């Protein structure tokens, strides 16, 4: 019955509507309100699947499809499955990273998969095959190809080409899970959970939004959806504190224009070589005149071309205007080496349109002020919430398969966290009890040794 209940909740955004209802009750009680300060952070979530090598993935996909067909239409396997198939697929696959005769296994498994799919589509015409058979077909396309002679080949980077991780299936049992990595150490197969909470100076912090995305989804792409859901709930913040993964220049402008929300977070740095190495003339050393549609370099040369703005392939990247200088301007320049290392071409300068450029300059200037740094320091508190979800409530590992069910788990966990936090509030009119002193603090008090009463206190 619980499984059927979960199946009903994952359809029609019912999980989000359940969170809407819980937050509406809190809003009516005055425990959460609009136009305060909120903060968002994300964390990786492991899918409820095994970590398989590519060969294990294909082999297990064949076994999963055989199990599904044997349950739904076993007569389709007559004449196909023999003793060899029983040895290869009669139990869960455990090959490891260094299996014996890997090339033979790759060819044999690929041929078996092709024979199985051909048999199913030849004798099972008009039958709607289940998700395991569909997963096998997708996994075969991503890991094998046919060469010019029609022979089945194992895909590699140098010949057949591997699919990008954003579409590559990592398990036949959860086709929505994806492989991703962050930094040098964090690698996982699964999803990403985005948590948004209030961070007012008084009262409890309330979880106002939960989003579950594929592991390969850029954090900045999630921000517009968060604001749309918060607007529907009547809980849009005045200032939204996020880390550098969310601060797309396009979405900063969109949040201010459509929702009157100030998104505060470090903007991505300038990617040019001069800025990375802190040498030579960077983009900010050029004077941009949008009215005359020209750019003046540090040596006084005026650009001869103004092109764009060009749209970009990424929804998180701003359109780009490109100002071009000519060879006759750049080659005689005495400081050419500080501007460009190319001997054949001249310098090009790229920058966003005027509105986004002005916003970029204002945001970067404000981020250097002490007031902004004090306000932004509050953002780090959301990492404690991430730890509370991951380690206190088991959100690091999915309890169910598929992204929709993982999202349901995260939403129900968020509602439980809100209940847990609010149930710990003192009765109305009473102040929160002070935190009891530690053993060492008792020792200091007993011996008359002064100590700080708050971490906010400044010692001499």
DOBAPA-821792 format. One record per residue (C-alpha): residue number from 1; x negated, y, z. Coordinates in nm, 2 decimals. Each point is the difference from the previous one (the first is absolute). Example, Ala and Ser with C-alpha at 12.3 -4.5 7.8 and 13.67 -1.06 7.14 Angstrom:
residues 2
+-----+--------+--------+--------+
!  nr !      X !      Y !      Z !
+-----+--------+--------+--------+
!   1 !  -1.23 !  -0.45 !   0.78 !
!   2 !  -0.14 !   0.34 !  -0.07 !
+-----+--------+--------+--------+
***
This chain:
residues 460
+-----+--------+--------+--------+
!  nr !      X !      Y !      Z !
+-----+--------+--------+--------+
!   1 !   0.00 !   0.00 !   0.00 !
!   2 !  -0.29 !   0.24 !   0.07 !
!   3 !  -0.14 !  -0.07 !  -0.34 !
!   4 !   0.33 !   0.07 !  -0.16 !
!   5 !   0.03 !   0.32 !   0.20 !
!   6 !  -0.34 !   0.11 !  -0.12 !
!   7 !   0.09 !  -0.07 !  -0.36 !
!   8 !   0.30 !   0.23 !   0.03 !
!   9 !  -0.20 !   0.28 !   0.16 !
!  10 !  -0.26 !   0.02 !  -0.27 !
!  11 !   0.26 !   0.09 !  -0.27 !
!  12 !   0.12 !   0.35 !  -0.07 !
!  13 !  -0.24 !   0.18 !   0.23 !
!  14 !   0.19 !  -0.13 !   0.30 !
!  15 !  -0.32 !  -0.01 !   0.21 !
!  16 !  -0.06 !   0.38 !  -0.06 !
!  17 !   0.37 !   0.06 !   0.07 !
!  18 !  -0.04 !  -0.18 !   0.33 !
!  19 !  -0.29 !   0.24 !   0.09 !
!  20 !   0.22 !   0.29 !  -0.11 !
!  21 !   0.27 !  -0.10 !   0.24 !
!  22 !  -0.24 !  -0.04 !   0.29 !
!  23 !  -0.16 !   0.34 !  -0.06 !
!  24 !   0.34 !   0.17 !  -0.04 !
!  25 !   0.09 !  -0.12 !   0.35 !
!  26 !  -0.33 !   0.14 !   0.14 !
!  27 !   0.06 !   0.33 !  -0.18 !
!  28 !   0.35 !   0.03 !   0.14 !
!  29 !  -0.15 !  -0.06 !   0.35 !
!  30 !  -0.26 !   0.28 !  -0.06 !
!  31 !  -0.29 !  -0.24 !   0.02 !
!  32 !  -0.13 !   0.08 !  -0.35 !
!  33 !   0.06 !   0.31 !  -0.21 !
!  34 !  -0.09 !   0.16 !  -0.33 !
!  35 !  -0.28 !   0.24 !  -0.08 !
!  36 !  -0.25 !  -0.12 !   0.26 !
!  37 !  -0.35 !  -0.13 !  -0.07 !
!  38 !  -0.03 !  -0.36 !  -0.13 !
!  39 !  -0.29 !  -0.22 !  -0.10 !
!  40 !  -0.05 !  -0.30 !  -0.23 !
!  41 !  -0.26 !  -0.27 !  -0.03 !
!  42 !  -0.03 !  -0.34 !  -0.17 !
!  43 !  -0.15 !  -0.34 !   0.08 !
!  44 !  -0.05 !  -0.32 !  -0.19 !
!  45 !   0.23 !  -0.29 !   0.05 !
!  46 !  -0.09 !  -0.36 !  -0.08 !
!  47 !   0.25 !  -0.20 !  -0.21 !
!  48 !   0.12 !  -0.34 !   0.13 !
!  49 !  -0.21 !  -0.19 !  -0.25 !
!  50 !  -0.33 !  -0.19 !  -0.02 !
!  51 !  -0.31 !   0.17 !  -0.13 !
!  52 !  -0.05 !  -0.20 !  -0.33 !
!  53 !  -0.28 !   0.00 !  -0.25 !
!  54 !   0.11 !   0.04 !  -0.37 !
!  55 !  -0.03 !  -0.38 !  -0.06 !
!  56 !   0.19 !  -0.07 !   0.32 !
!  57 !   0.27 !   0.25 !  -0.10 !
!  58 !   0.07 !  -0.16 !  -0.33 !
!  59 !  -0.01 !  -0.35 !   0.14 !
!  60 !   0.23 !   0.09 !   0.29 !
!  61 !   0.23 !   0.18 !  -0.25 !
!  62 !   0.04 !  -0.33 !  -0.20 !
!  63 !   0.07 !  -0.19 !   0.32 !
!  64 !   0.26 !   0.26 !   0.12 !
!  65 !   0.17 !  -0.02 !  -0.34 !
!  66 !   0.01 !  -0.38 !   0.01 !
!  67 !   0.15 !   0.01 !   0.35 !
!  68 !   0.27 !   0.24 !  -0.12 !
!  69 !   0.09 !  -0.20 !  -0.31 !
!  70 !   0.00 !  -0.33 !   0.20 !
!  71 !   0.26 !   0.16 !   0.24 !
!  72 !   0.22 !   0.16 !  -0.26 !
!  73 !  -0.03 !  -0.23 !  -0.31 !
!  74 !  -0.23 !  -0.30 !   0.06 !
!  75 !   0.10 !  -0.17 !  -0.33 !
!  76 !  -0.19 !   0.27 !  -0.19 !
!  77 !  -0.33 !  -0.15 !   0.14 !
!  78 !   0.07 !  -0.35 !  -0.13 !
!  79 !  -0.27 !  -0.10 !  -0.25 !
!  80 !  -0.22 !   0.29 !   0.10 !
!  81 !  -0.13 !  -0.07 !   0.35 !
!  82 !  -0.23 !  -0.29 !   0.04 !
!  83 !  -0.25 !  -0.14 !   0.25 !
!  84 !  -0.26 !   0.27 !  -0.09 !
!  85 !   0.25 !   0.28 !   0.07 !
!  86 !   0.08 !  -0.16 !   0.33 !
!  87 !  -0.36 !   0.01 !   0.11 !
!  88 !  -0.05 !   0.36 !  -0.12 !
!  89 !   0.33 !   0.15 !   0.13 !
!  90 !   0.14 !  -0.24 !   0.26 !
!  91 !  -0.12 !   0.21 !   0.29 !
!  92 !  -0.09 !   0.37 !   0.07 !
!  93 !  -0.31 !   0.11 !  -0.18 !
!  94 !  -0.33 !   0.04 !   0.19 !
!  95 !  -0.29 !   0.05 !  -0.24 !
!  96 !  -0.21 !   0.27 !   0.17 !
!  97 !  -0.23 !   0.24 !  -0.17 !
!  98 !  -0.24 !  -0.27 !  -0.14 !
!  99 !   0.22 !  -0.29 !  -0.13 !
! 100 !  -0.16 !  -0.29 !  -0.18 !
! 101 !   0.02 !   0.01 !  -0.38 !
! 102 !   0.16 !   0.34 !  -0.01 !
! 103 !   0.01 !   0.03 !  -0.39 !
! 104 !   0.17 !  -0.33 !  -0.03 !
! 105 !   0.26 !   0.09 !   0.27 !
! 106 !   0.06 !   0.34 !  -0.18 !
! 107 !   0.07 !  -0.17 !  -0.33 !
! 108 !   0.20 !  -0.29 !   0.14 !
! 109 !   0.22 !   0.23 !   0.21 !
! 110 !   0.06 !   0.24 !  -0.28 !
! 111 !   0.10 !  -0.28 !  -0.24 !
! 112 !   0.23 !  -0.15 !   0.27 !
! 113 !   0.17 !   0.34 !   0.05 !
! 114 !   0.06 !   0.04 !  -0.37 !
! 115 !   0.14 !  -0.35 !  -0.04 !
! 116 !   0.24 !   0.06 !   0.30 !
! 117 !   0.12 !   0.34 !  -0.13 !
! 118 !   0.05 !  -0.14 !  -0.35 !
! 119 !   0.19 !  -0.29 !   0.14 !
! 120 !   0.23 !   0.21 !   0.21 !
! 121 !   0.08 !   0.25 !  -0.28 !
! 122 !   0.05 !  -0.28 !  -0.25 !
! 123 !   0.23 !  -0.23 !   0.21 !
! 124 !   0.14 !   0.26 !   0.23 !
! 125 !   0.15 !   0.24 !  -0.26 !
! 126 !   0.26 !   0.23 !   0.15 !
! 127 !  -0.11 !  -0.08 !   0.36 !
! 128 !  -0.10 !   0.29 !   0.22 !
! 129 !  -0.33 !  -0.11 !   0.15 !
! 130 !  -0.09 !   0.10 !   0.35 !
! 131 !  -0.26 !   0.25 !   0.13 !
! 132 !  -0.28 !  -0.26 !   0.02 !
! 133 !   0.02 !  -0.08 !  -0.37 !
! 134 !   0.01 !   0.36 !  -0.09 !
! 135 !  -0.30 !   0.06 !   0.22 !
! 136 !  -0.19 !  -0.28 !  -0.17 !
! 137 !   0.06 !   0.16 !  -0.34 !
! 138 !  -0.12 !   0.34 !   0.12 !
! 139 !  -0.31 !  -0.15 !   0.17 !
! 140 !  -0.09 !  -0.19 !  -0.32 !
! 141 !   0.02 !   0.31 !  -0.21 !
! 142 !  -0.22 !   0.19 !   0.25 !
! 143 !  -0.27 !  -0.28 !   0.02 !
! 144 !   0.00 !  -0.17 !  -0.34 !
! 145 !   0.00 !   0.11 !  -0.36 !
! 146 !  -0.02 !  -0.17 !  -0.34 !
! 147 !  -0.30 !   0.08 !  -0.22 !
! 148 !   0.01 !   0.04 !  -0.38 !
! 149 !   0.00 !  -0.38 !  -0.04 !
! 150 !   0.30 !  -0.04 !   0.23 !
! 151 !  -0.20 !  -0.16 !   0.28 !
! 152 !   0.09 !   0.08 !   0.36 !
! 153 !  -0.27 !   0.21 !   0.17 !
! 154 !  -0.07 !   0.12 !   0.36 !
! 155 !   0.02 !   0.37 !   0.02 !
! 156 !  -0.32 !   0.20 !   0.10 !
! 157 !  -0.09 !   0.36 !   0.00 !
! 158 !  -0.22 !  -0.03 !  -0.31 !
! 159 !   0.24 !  -0.18 !  -0.22 !
! 160 !   0.37 !  -0.05 !   0.08 !
! 161 !   0.02 !   0.28 !   0.25 !
! 162 !   0.15 !  -0.02 !   0.35 !
! 163 !   0.32 !   0.19 !   0.09 !
! 164 !  -0.04 !   0.30 !   0.24 !
! 165 !   0.07 !  -0.07 !   0.36 !
! 166 !   0.32 !   0.21 !  -0.01 !
! 167 !   0.17 !  -0.28 !  -0.20 !
! 168 !  -0.21 !  -0.31 !   0.07 !
! 169 !   0.20 !  -0.27 !   0.18 !
! 170 !  -0.19 !  -0.14 !   0.31 !
! 171 !   0.25 !  -0.27 !   0.11 !
! 172 !   0.28 !  -0.20 !  -0.17 !
! 173 !   0.20 !   0.03 !   0.32 !
! 174 !  -0.01 !   0.39 !   0.02 !
! 175 !  -0.04 !   0.16 !  -0.34 !
! 176 !   0.04 !   0.35 !   0.15 !
! 177 !  -0.32 !  -0.02 !   0.21 !
! 178 !  -0.31 !   0.16 !  -0.15 !
! 179 !  -0.38 !   0.00 !   0.07 !
! 180 !  -0.15 !   0.33 !   0.11 !
! 181 !  -0.30 !   0.14 !   0.18 !
! 182 !  -0.08 !   0.32 !   0.19 !
! 183 !  -0.35 !   0.10 !   0.07 !
! 184 !  -0.27 !  -0.26 !   0.03 !
! 185 !   0.16 !  -0.24 !   0.25 !
! 186 !   0.38 !   0.00 !  -0.03 !
! 187 !   0.12 !  -0.25 !  -0.26 !
! 188 !   0.34 !  -0.17 !   0.02 !
! 189 !   0.29 !  -0.15 !  -0.20 !
! 190 !   0.33 !   0.15 !   0.09 !
! 191 !   0.16 !   0.34 !   0.05 !
! 192 !  -0.04 !   0.34 !   0.16 !
! 193 !   0.23 !   0.13 !   0.27 !
! 194 !   0.04 !   0.38 !   0.03 !
! 195 !   0.12 !   0.13 !   0.34 !
! 196 !   0.14 !   0.35 !   0.07 !
! 197 !   0.07 !   0.13 !   0.34 !
! 198 !   0.07 !   0.33 !   0.19 !
! 199 !  -0.28 !   0.15 !   0.20 !
! 200 !   0.16 !   0.27 !   0.21 !
! 201 !  -0.18 !   0.12 !   0.32 !
! 202 !   0.30 !  -0.11 !   0.21 !
! 203 !   0.21 !  -0.31 !  -0.01 !
! 204 !  -0.07 !  -0.34 !  -0.16 !
! 205 !  -0.14 !  -0.05 !  -0.35 !
! 206 !   0.28 !  -0.15 !  -0.22 !
! 207 !  -0.07 !  -0.21 !  -0.31 !
! 208 !   0.19 !   0.19 !  -0.27 !
! 209 !  -0.10 !  -0.20 !  -0.31 !
! 210 !  -0.15 !  -0.33 !  -0.11 !
! 211 !  -0.12 !  -0.08 !  -0.35 !
! 212 !  -0.14 !  -0.33 !  -0.13 !
! 213 !  -0.19 !   0.01 !  -0.33 !
! 214 !  -0.22 !  -0.23 !  -0.20 !
! 215 !  -0.36 !  -0.01 !   0.12 !
! 216 !  -0.12 !   0.17 !  -0.31 !
! 217 !   0.24 !   0.30 !   0.03 !
! 218 !  -0.18 !   0.34 !   0.05 !
! 219 !   0.11 !   0.16 !   0.33 !
! 220 !   0.07 !   0.33 !  -0.18 !
! 221 !   0.27 !  -0.16 !  -0.21 !
! 222 !   0.19 !  -0.09 !   0.32 !
! 223 !   0.03 !   0.36 !   0.13 !
! 224 !   0.30 !   0.11 !  -0.23 !
! 225 !   0.20 !  -0.30 !   0.10 !
! 226 !  -0.06 !   0.07 !   0.37 !
! 227 !   0.13 !   0.36 !  -0.03 !
! 228 !   0.31 !  -0.11 !  -0.20 !
! 229 !   0.09 !  -0.25 !   0.27 !
! 230 !  -0.06 !   0.25 !   0.28 !
! 231 !   0.21 !   0.26 !  -0.18 !
! 232 !   0.29 !  -0.26 !  -0.02 !
! 233 !  -0.04 !  -0.05 !   0.37 !
! 234 !  -0.01 !   0.37 !   0.08 !
! 235 !  -0.34 !  -0.04 !   0.15 !
! 236 !  -0.24 !   0.19 !  -0.23 !
! 237 !  -0.30 !   0.14 !   0.19 !
! 238 !  -0.13 !   0.35 !  -0.02 !
! 239 !  -0.36 !  -0.13 !  -0.01 !
! 240 !  -0.10 !  -0.35 !  -0.11 !
! 241 !  -0.34 !  -0.11 !   0.12 !
! 242 !  -0.17 !  -0.27 !  -0.23 !
! 243 !  -0.35 !  -0.12 !  -0.07 !
! 244 !  -0.19 !   0.05 !  -0.33 !
! 245 !   0.17 !  -0.29 !  -0.17 !
! 246 !   0.33 !   0.18 !  -0.02 !
! 247 !  -0.11 !   0.35 !  -0.09 !
! 248 !   0.06 !   0.02 !  -0.37 !
! 249 !   0.00 !   0.36 !  -0.12 !
! 250 !   0.31 !  -0.08 !  -0.21 !
! 251 !   0.20 !  -0.14 !   0.29 !
! 252 !  -0.11 !   0.29 !   0.24 !
! 253 !   0.16 !   0.24 !  -0.25 !
! 254 !   0.31 !  -0.22 !  -0.05 !
! 255 !   0.06 !  -0.04 !   0.38 !
! 256 !  -0.02 !   0.38 !   0.05 !
! 257 !   0.22 !   0.08 !  -0.30 !
! 258 !   0.27 !  -0.27 !   0.04 !
! 259 !   0.01 !  -0.06 !   0.38 !
! 260 !  -0.17 !   0.30 !   0.16 !
! 261 !  -0.25 !  -0.24 !   0.17 !
! 262 !  -0.36 !   0.10 !   0.06 !
! 263 !  -0.22 !  -0.30 !  -0.06 !
! 264 !  -0.32 !   0.03 !   0.20 !
! 265 !  -0.29 !  -0.22 !  -0.08 !
! 266 !  -0.35 !   0.02 !  -0.15 !
! 267 !   0.02 !   0.05 !  -0.38 !
! 268 !  -0.22 !  -0.23 !  -0.22 !
! 269 !  -0.34 !   0.14 !  -0.07 !
! 270 !  -0.13 !   0.13 !  -0.33 !
! 271 !  -0.11 !  -0.30 !  -0.21 !
! 272 !  -0.26 !   0.19 !  -0.21 !
! 273 !  -0.37 !  -0.10 !   0.02 !
! 274 !  -0.10 !   0.35 !   0.11 !
! 275 !   0.24 !  -0.01 !   0.30 !
! 276 !  -0.09 !  -0.36 !   0.10 !
! 277 !  -0.38 !   0.08 !   0.00 !
! 278 !   0.05 !   0.35 !   0.13 !
! 279 !  -0.23 !   0.14 !  -0.27 !
! 280 !   0.06 !   0.20 !  -0.32 !
! 281 !   0.31 !   0.19 !  -0.10 !
! 282 !   0.33 !  -0.16 !   0.11 !
! 283 !   0.35 !   0.09 !  -0.12 !
! 284 !   0.05 !   0.26 !   0.28 !
! 285 !  -0.30 !   0.19 !  -0.14 !
! 286 !   0.19 !   0.08 !  -0.31 !
! 287 !   0.25 !   0.29 !  -0.01 !
! 288 !   0.33 !  -0.10 !  -0.15 !
! 289 !   0.22 !   0.26 !  -0.16 !
! 290 !   0.35 !  -0.15 !  -0.06 !
! 291 !   0.14 !   0.31 !  -0.16 !
! 292 !  -0.27 !   0.02 !  -0.27 !
! 293 !  -0.03 !  -0.38 !  -0.02 !
! 294 !  -0.38 !   0.00 !   0.04 !
! 295 !  -0.27 !  -0.10 !   0.25 !
! 296 !  -0.32 !   0.18 !   0.07 !
! 297 !  -0.31 !  -0.19 !   0.10 !
! 298 !  -0.25 !   0.11 !   0.27 !
! 299 !  -0.22 !   0.14 !  -0.28 !
! 300 !   0.27 !   0.22 !  -0.14 !
! 301 !   0.09 !  -0.22 !  -0.31 !
! 302 !   0.37 !  -0.01 !  -0.08 !
! 303 !   0.17 !  -0.32 !  -0.11 !
! 304 !   0.10 !  -0.04 !  -0.37 !
! 305 !   0.27 !  -0.25 !   0.05 !
! 306 !   0.30 !  -0.05 !   0.23 !
! 307 !   0.19 !  -0.33 !  -0.04 !
! 308 !   0.29 !  -0.16 !   0.19 !
! 309 !   0.13 !  -0.05 !   0.26 !
! 310 !  -0.04 !  -0.37 !  -0.09 !
! 311 !   0.23 !  -0.25 !   0.19 !
! 312 !  -0.19 !  -0.27 !   0.19 !
! 313 !   0.08 !  -0.37 !   0.01 !
! 314 !   0.04 !   0.00 !   0.38 !
! 315 !   0.30 !   0.16 !   0.17 !
! 316 !  -0.21 !   0.11 !   0.29 !
! 317 !  -0.25 !   0.20 !  -0.22 !
! 318 !   0.07 !   0.36 !  -0.11 !
! 319 !   0.01 !   0.10 !  -0.37 !
! 320 !  -0.34 !   0.12 !  -0.12 !
! 321 !  -0.10 !   0.32 !  -0.19 !
! 322 !  -0.33 !  -0.03 !  -0.18 !
! 323 !  -0.21 !   0.31 !  -0.08 !
! 324 !  -0.28 !  -0.07 !  -0.25 !
! 325 !  -0.33 !   0.17 !  -0.07 !
! 326 !  -0.19 !  -0.03 !  -0.32 !
! 327 !  -0.35 !  -0.13 !  -0.07 !
! 328 !  -0.12 !   0.34 !  -0.11 !
! 329 !   0.09 !   0.13 !   0.35 !
! 330 !  -0.14 !  -0.28 !   0.21 !
! 331 !  -0.32 !  -0.12 !  -0.18 !
! 332 !  -0.19 !   0.34 !   0.02 !
! 333 !   0.10 !   0.03 !   0.37 !
! 334 !  -0.30 !   0.02 !   0.24 !
! 335 !   0.19 !  -0.18 !   0.28 !
! 336 !   0.16 !  -0.27 !  -0.22 !
! 337 !  -0.13 !  -0.28 !   0.21 !
! 338 !   0.20 !   0.13 !   0.30 !
! 339 !   0.32 !  -0.01 !  -0.21 !
! 340 !  -0.02 !  -0.31 !  -0.22 !
! 341 !  -0.24 !  -0.28 !  -0.06 !
! 342 !   0.12 !  -0.07 !  -0.36 !
! 343 !  -0.24 !   0.12 !  -0.27 !
! 344 !   0.26 !  -0.04 !  -0.28 !
! 345 !   0.32 !   0.14 !   0.14 !
! 346 !   0.10 !   0.32 !   0.19 !
! 347 !   0.17 !   0.04 !   0.34 !
! 348 !   0.37 !  -0.06 !   0.04 !
! 349 !   0.19 !   0.11 !   0.31 !
! 350 !   0.32 !  -0.17 !   0.11 !
! 351 !   0.25 !   0.14 !   0.25 !
! 352 !   0.37 !  -0.02 !   0.08 !
! 353 !   0.26 !   0.26 !  -0.11 !
! 354 !   0.03 !   0.33 !   0.19 !
! 355 !   0.26 !  -0.10 !   0.26 !
! 356 !  -0.18 !  -0.32 !   0.09 !
! 357 !  -0.34 !   0.17 !  -0.01 !
! 358 !   0.12 !   0.28 !   0.24 !
! 359 !   0.15 !  -0.26 !   0.23 !
! 360 !  -0.33 !  -0.20 !   0.00 !
! 361 !  -0.20 !   0.31 !   0.09 !
! 362 !   0.24 !   0.10 !   0.28 !
! 363 !   0.01 !  -0.35 !   0.14 !
! 364 !  -0.38 !  -0.05 !   0.00 !
! 365 !  -0.05 !   0.34 !   0.16 !
! 366 !   0.25 !  -0.06 !   0.27 !
! 367 !  -0.15 !  -0.34 !   0.08 !
! 368 !  -0.32 !   0.18 !   0.11 !
! 369 !   0.18 !   0.20 !   0.27 !
! 370 !   0.00 !  -0.10 !   0.37 !
! 371 !   0.38 !   0.02 !   0.02 !
! 372 !   0.05 !  -0.25 !  -0.28 !
! 373 !  -0.25 !  -0.24 !   0.16 !
! 374 !   0.17 !   0.01 !   0.33 !
! 375 !   0.34 !  -0.07 !  -0.16 !
! 376 !  -0.14 !  -0.28 !  -0.22 !
! 377 !  -0.16 !  -0.17 !   0.30 !
! 378 !   0.34 !  -0.12 !   0.10 !
! 379 !   0.01 !  -0.22 !  -0.31 !
! 380 !  -0.24 !  -0.25 !   0.16 !
! 381 !   0.26 !  -0.11 !   0.25 !
! 382 !   0.19 !  -0.19 !  -0.27 !
! 383 !  -0.29 !  -0.25 !   0.00 !
! 384 !   0.11 !  -0.11 !   0.34 !
! 385 !   0.35 !  -0.06 !  -0.14 !
! 386 !  -0.16 !  -0.21 !  -0.28 !
! 387 !  -0.18 !  -0.21 !   0.26 !
! 388 !   0.33 !  -0.03 !   0.20 !
! 389 !   0.17 !  -0.15 !  -0.30 !
! 390 !  -0.28 !  -0.22 !  -0.12 !
! 391 !  -0.12 !  -0.15 !   0.33 !
! 392 !   0.29 !   0.06 !   0.23 !
! 393 !   0.28 !  -0.12 !  -0.23 !
! 394 !  -0.18 !  -0.22 !  -0.25 !
! 395 !   0.04 !   0.21 !  -0.31 !
! 396 !  -0.35 !  -0.08 !  -0.13 !
! 397 !   0.13 !  -0.33 !  -0.14 !
! 398 !   0.33 !  -0.04 !  -0.19 !
! 399 !   0.25 !  -0.24 !   0.16 !
! 400 !   0.18 !  -0.04 !  -0.33 !
! 401 !  -0.09 !  -0.02 !  -0.37 !
! 402 !   0.07 !   0.27 !  -0.26 !
! 403 !  -0.03 !   0.38 !   0.04 !
! 404 !   0.37 !   0.06 !   0.07 !
! 405 !   0.00 !  -0.24 !   0.30 !
! 406 !  -0.33 !   0.15 !   0.12 !
! 407 !   0.16 !   0.34 !  -0.01 !
! 408 !   0.30 !  -0.13 !   0.20 !
! 409 !  -0.25 !  -0.12 !   0.26 !
! 410 !  -0.16 !   0.34 !   0.02 !
! 411 !   0.33 !   0.18 !   0.03 !
! 412 !   0.13 !  -0.22 !   0.28 !
! 413 !  -0.34 !   0.04 !   0.18 !
! 414 !   0.03 !   0.38 !  -0.03 !
! 415 !   0.35 !   0.00 !   0.15 !
! 416 !  -0.13 !  -0.23 !   0.29 !
! 417 !  -0.29 !   0.24 !   0.06 !
! 418 !   0.23 !   0.30 !   0.02 !
! 419 !   0.22 !  -0.19 !   0.25 !
! 420 !  -0.30 !  -0.10 !   0.20 !
! 421 !  -0.14 !   0.35 !   0.01 !
! 422 !   0.34 !   0.16 !   0.09 !
! 423 !   0.07 !  -0.25 !   0.27 !
! 424 !  -0.32 !   0.10 !   0.18 !
! 425 !   0.12 !   0.36 !   0.03 !
! 426 !   0.06 !   0.12 !   0.36 !
! 427 !   0.36 !   0.08 !   0.10 !
! 428 !   0.13 !   0.35 !  -0.10 !
! 429 !  -0.14 !   0.27 !   0.22 !
! 430 !  -0.29 !  -0.20 !   0.12 !
! 431 !  -0.36 !   0.04 !  -0.11 !
! 432 !  -0.21 !  -0.29 !  -0.12 !
! 433 !  -0.19 !  -0.17 !   0.28 !
! 434 !  -0.37 !   0.07 !  -0.01 !
! 435 !  -0.23 !  -0.27 !  -0.12 !
! 436 !  -0.14 !  -0.19 !   0.30 !
! 437 !  -0.37 !   0.05 !   0.05 !
! 438 !  -0.26 !  -0.26 !  -0.09 !
! 439 !  -0.22 !  -0.18 !   0.25 !
! 440 !  -0.29 !   0.23 !  -0.08 !
! 441 !   0.21 !   0.30 !   0.03 !
! 442 !   0.12 !  -0.12 !   0.34 !
! 443 !  -0.37 !  -0.04 !   0.10 !
! 444 !  -0.08 !   0.36 !  -0.10 !
! 445 !   0.30 !   0.13 !   0.19 !
! 446 !  -0.09 !  -0.20 !   0.31 !
! 447 !  -0.36 !   0.14 !   0.00 !
! 448 !   0.11 !   0.35 !  -0.07 !
! 449 !  -0.16 !   0.01 !  -0.34 !
! 450 !   0.18 !   0.24 !  -0.24 !
! 451 !   0.13 !  -0.13 !  -0.33 !
! 452 !   0.19 !   0.14 !  -0.30 !
! 453 !   0.38 !  -0.04 !   0.03 !
! 454 !   0.06 !   0.01 !  -0.37 !
! 455 !  -0.21 !  -0.08 !  -0.31 !
! 456 !   0.10 !   0.35 !  -0.13 !
! 457 !  -0.19 !   0.17 !   0.28 !
! 458 !  -0.33 !   0.15 !  -0.10 !
! 459 !  -0.30 !  -0.08 !   0.23 !
! 460 !  -0.29 !   0.23 !   0.05 !
+-----+--------+--------+--------+
***
